[in-house]
Amino acid sequence: MTDLAQQIIYDKVSAKIQNEITHTINIINSEMEKEVTDETIKNLSNYFIILSNLNQAIALLKNIKPTQKKGSP
């Protein structure tokens, strides 16, 4: 079985990152509807960088996901 505390932490961190991804996508969609200016392009670039970092965080989190401990039940 996994350590319950580790699983709770993992789940909370995963949910927080997913919420940030959703929030960032909403901002990107909003920015895409604005008039194209240098400021809009700059903002979109920054938000895509943030989104990329969040996606990398999810990938990293999956690599350290708590696993079941081997041994006696």
N, C-alpha and C positions, 0 to 999 in steps of 0.2 A: 504494500500500500504506500501511497505517497504521504509525505508529511503534510497534514492538513493546513498548517500555517503557510507553508510554501505555496500550496495550491491557491489559497485565498489571495495571497500577494500577487501571484501570477495572474489570476483572473481579474483582479482590480487594475493592475497595470495594463493588461491587454484591453480592458474596457475603456480605460482612460485614453489610450493611444487611438483606439477605434473612434472614440468621440472626437478627438482632435482631427482625425482624418476627415470625418464627416463635416466638421466645422470648416476646415480648410477648403474642401470641395465646394461647399456652399459659398464661401467667399470668392473662390475662383469663378464660379458660375455667375455671381453678381458682377464681378469685374469684367467678365466677357461681354456683358450687356452694355457696358459703358462705351462712350465715345473713345475711339482709339487716339491716345495721346502718348507722349513719352512717359508720363507718370503712370498711365494705365499699364503700359508695357513693363515698366520697372516693377510695379506691384505684382503683376501676373508672374513675372520671372521669379520674384521672391517667394510667392506662394507655391509655385511649382517646386522650388528648391525645398521648401518646408515639407511639402507633400512627399517628395522623394525621401527626405530624411525620416519621416514618419513610417513610410513603407519599409525602409531599411531597419527601423526599430522593431517593426512587427517580425521581420525575418530573423533578426537577432533574438528576439524574445522566444520564437519558436524553437531556436537552437538550445535554449536553456530551460525549456519547459520541464517542470518537475516530472520525473518518471517514477514508476513503481520500483520500490526497493526489492532486490532479490534476497531470497533467504526464506526462513521459516515464516509461515502465515501467522 
